[in-house]
Amino acid sequence: MNEKEAFGSVVRSFRHALGLSQEDLAEDAGIHRTYIGAVERGERNISLLNIYALARALGTTAGELLKEADKLLAE
């Protein structure tokens, strides 16, 4: 698992925990749905601004998303 895949997995996990669809998350974050899918699959090198937008939409912080991704990478 690489960094993009780990981050995408964390976003997916947070989204599922909230019961949100990719479309719901995209609307809440102001990001296109296909971009959310690409992030979750580890296909996008997500920008800092989009990390913050996703974190707000997921009710967490950018730091928490990255911390969780770091945990996955350490496994």
HELIX and SHEET records of a PDB file:
HELIX    1   1 GLU A    3  ALA A   17  1                                  15    
HELIX    2   2 GLN A   22  ALA A   29  1                                   8    
HELIX    3   3 ARG A   33  GLU A   40  1                                   8    
HELIX    4   4 LEU A   48  ALA A   57  1                                  10    
HELIX    5   5 ALA A   62  ALA A   74  1                                  13    
END                                                                             
